Amino acid sequence: MDMTGKTVIITGASRGIGAAAARTFADAGANVALLARSQDSIAELAGEIGSQAIAIPCNVARFMEVSSAVETTVQAFGGLDVLINNAGVIDPIGAMVEQDPDAWGQLIDINVKGVFNGIRAAAPALRAGGGGSVLTISSGAAHNAIEGWSAYCASKAAVNMMNRSLHLEEAANGIRAIGLSPGTVATEMQRTIKASGINAVSKLDWEDHIPADWPARCLLWMCGPEADRFCGEEISLRDEDIRRAVGLV
């Protein structure tokens, strides 16, 4: 997939899937705007990538910060073609009746409002360029309740519905909305899950998780016409046919 001349915004770009996606899209020729709260990490990654990358400190839970980041990206590269809604957290993990309400709400601010903020800020720029792709990291937790993950499951279910809603409302304007459920990925989030000791996912060995560059490569594939049939839907990287199409088998 040749992305030369295309511009991509990646939220949560400081590590894990976000950082892997930044490298993958840059290798494919794209300009990449790296958004995260971890200013030092994205600055280092942008320096590694070079002139194709800019680092923009941003808390996705705050709309004005996201809106400003989109504006900065468009000014730097002349437009916007892809938004990757990757920023997300797993904490707090634990029984719902024991959760701190503020911590529970903070996850919703990042995982749900953060995705909305990205869509709301990026859609005008995507429309102005004749359309583009909004790719959102989903999860099997969007469809199945998991012990200790009430906030995370609720947030991913909401994100799935936002993806579907965006497709209904903006497909006619050329915006492709597709979700990606990557399965369990070898990132820092899995270390947090492991440390909790709650539910079957925490019992998995590190070798059971796929590397972060797999979903990154799938996100790149999702920008191409082969993925058009999934617009408004969700792709699962557990699907062997998808892995084969992406070149992971």
C-alpha positions in Angstrom: 0.0 0.0 0.0 1.7 3.2 -1.2 0.8 6.2 1.0 3.1 8.7 -0.6 1.6 12.2 -0.2 -1.0 11.0 2.3 -1.3 12.4 5.8 -2.2 10.3 8.8 -3.0 11.3 12.4 -2.4 8.7 15.0 -3.6 9.1 18.6 -1.9 7.3 21.4 1.3 7.3 19.2 3.8 7.1 22.0 4.0 3.4 22.3 2.4 0.0 21.4 0.2 -0.2 18.3 0.3 3.6 17.9 4.1 3.8 17.6 4.2 0.7 15.4 1.5 2.3 13.1 3.6 5.5 12.9 6.6 3.6 11.6 4.5 1.4 9.3 2.7 4.3 7.7 5.9 6.4 7.4 7.6 3.4 5.7 4.8 3.4 3.2 5.4 7.0 2.4 2.9 8.8 4.5 3.3 11.9 6.6 2.4 11.1 10.2 1.2 13.3 13.0 1.9 11.7 16.3 -0.5 12.6 19.1 -0.1 11.5 22.8 0.2 13.0 26.2 3.8 11.6 26.5 5.6 14.6 24.8 9.1 13.1 25.2 8.2 9.8 23.7 6.5 11.2 20.6 9.3 13.7 20.1 11.8 10.9 20.1 9.7 8.8 17.7 9.2 11.8 15.3 13.0 12.3 15.4 13.5 8.7 14.5 11.1 8.9 11.5 12.3 12.3 10.2 10.7 15.0 8.3 7.6 13.0 7.5 6.6 13.2 11.2 5.5 15.8 13.6 4.9 15.3 17.3 1.9 17.1 18.9 1.3 16.7 22.6 -2.4 16.1 23.1 -4.9 14.8 25.6 -7.7 13.3 23.4 -10.2 13.8 26.2 -10.0 17.5 25.6 -11.7 18.5 22.3 -9.9 21.8 21.9 -6.5 20.0 22.1 -7.6 17.5 19.5 -9.0 20.2 17.2 -5.8 22.2 17.5 -3.8 19.1 16.6 -5.8 18.6 13.5 -5.3 22.2 12.5 -1.6 21.9 13.1 -1.4 18.7 11.0 -3.3 20.3 8.1 -1.0 23.4 8.2 2.1 21.2 8.2 1.2 18.8 5.5 -1.6 20.4 3.5 -4.5 18.1 4.3 -5.6 15.0 6.1 -6.4 11.5 4.7 -6.5 9.1 7.6 -7.4 9.3 11.3 -6.3 6.4 13.5 -8.2 6.4 16.8 -5.8 4.3 18.9 -5.5 6.1 22.2 -7.0 4.0 25.0 -6.5 2.8 28.6 -7.5 -0.4 30.4 -7.4 0.9 34.0 -9.3 0.8 36.3 -9.5 -3.0 36.5 -11.6 -4.5 39.2 -15.1 -5.2 40.5 -17.6 -2.6 39.3 -19.1 -2.1 42.8 -15.6 -1.3 44.2 -14.6 1.1 41.5 -13.6 4.7 42.1 -16.2 6.7 40.1 -13.6 9.3 39.0 -11.2 6.7 37.7 -14.1 4.9 35.9 -15.1 8.2 34.3 -11.6 9.1 33.3 -11.4 5.9 31.2 -14.7 6.8 29.5 -13.2 10.3 28.8 -10.2 8.8 27.1 -11.7 5.8 25.4 -15.1 7.1 24.3 -14.9 10.9 24.3 -11.4 10.7 22.9 -12.7 8.8 19.9 -15.6 11.2 19.4 -13.3 14.2 19.7 -11.0 12.8 17.0 -13.9 12.2 14.7 -15.5 15.5 15.3 -12.2 17.4 14.8 -11.0 15.4 11.8 -14.2 15.1 9.8 -14.2 18.6 8.3 -10.6 18.2 7.1 -11.4 14.7 5.6 -14.4 16.1 3.9 -12.4 19.0 2.5 -10.0 16.6 0.9 -12.8 14.6 -0.7 -12.9 11.9 2.0 -10.6 9.6 3.8 -10.5 6.8 6.4 -11.3 6.8 10.1 -9.8 3.6 11.6 -10.6 2.9 15.2 -9.1 0.3 17.5 -11.9 -1.9 18.9 -11.7 -5.1 20.9 -13.5 -8.3 21.5 -14.4 -6.6 24.8 -16.9 -4.6 22.7 -19.0 -7.7 22.3 -18.4 -9.8 25.4 -18.4 -8.9 29.1 -15.0 -9.6 30.8 -14.7 -9.8 34.6 -13.1 -6.7 36.0 -13.3 -4.7 32.8 -16.6 -3.0 33.1 -15.3 0.4 32.0 -13.2 -1.0 29.2 -16.0 -3.2 27.8 -18.5 -0.4 28.0 -16.1 2.0 26.2 -15.3 -0.4 23.4 -19.0 -1.2 22.9 -19.6 2.6 22.6 -16.7 2.9 20.1 -18.2 0.2 18.0 -21.5 2.1 17.8 -19.7 5.3 17.0 -18.0 3.6 14.1 -21.3 2.3 12.8 -22.9 5.8 13.2 -20.1 7.5 11.4 -20.5 5.2 8.5 -24.2 5.9 8.3 -23.7 9.7 8.5 -20.5 10.2 6.4 -20.1 7.5 3.9 -21.8 9.7 1.3 -19.1 12.3 2.0 -16.3 9.8 1.2 -15.4 8.9 4.8 -14.6 5.2 5.3 -15.2 4.2 8.9 -13.7 0.8 9.9 -13.0 -0.8 13.3 -10.1 -3.1 14.0 -10.3 -5.7 16.8 -6.6 -6.9 17.0 -6.9 -9.5 19.7 -4.3 -9.5 22.5 -1.2 -7.6 21.5 2.2 -7.6 23.2 2.0 -4.0 24.6 2.3 -2.3 28.0 -1.5 -2.7 28.4 -1.0 -6.5 28.6 1.5 -6.0 31.4 -1.2 -4.0 33.3 -3.7 -6.8 32.7 -1.2 -9.5 33.8 -0.5 -7.6 37.0 -4.2 -7.5 37.9 -4.5 -11.2 38.0 -8.2 -10.9 37.2 -9.9 -12.9 34.4 -8.5 -15.4 31.9 -6.7 -12.7 29.8 -4.4 -12.0 32.7 -3.3 -15.7 32.7 -2.0 -15.6 29.2 1.7 -15.9 28.6 3.6 -13.1 26.8 4.1 -15.5 23.9 0.4 -15.8 23.4 0.1 -12.1 22.3 0.7 -10.9 18.7 3.4 -8.3 18.0 2.3 -4.6 17.7 3.4 -4.4 14.1 0.6 -6.9 13.1 -2.3 -4.5 13.8 -0.1 -1.7 12.4 0.2 -3.6 9.1 -3.5 -4.4 9.1 -4.3 -0.7 9.6 -2.3 0.1 6.5 -4.1 -2.6 4.6 -7.4 -1.2 5.8 -6.7 2.1 3.8 -6.9 0.2 0.6 -9.9 -0.9 -1.5 -9.7 -4.5 -0.3 -11.1 -3.3 3.0 -14.0 -1.4 1.5 -16.4 -4.2 2.2 -15.8 -3.7 5.9 -16.9 0.0 6.0 -19.2 0.5 9.0 -18.1 -2.8 10.4 -15.2 -4.3 12.3 -12.3 -6.4 11.2 -10.9 -9.1 13.5 -7.2 -9.9 13.3 -8.1 -13.3 14.8 -9.6 -14.1 11.4 -7.1 -16.2 9.4 -8.5 -14.9 6.1 -7.7 -11.3 7.2 -4.2 -12.3 8.4 -3.6 -13.9 5.0 -4.9 -10.8 3.1 -2.6 -8.6 5.2 0.3 -10.9 4.6 0.7 -12.1 8.2 0.4 -15.8 7.4 
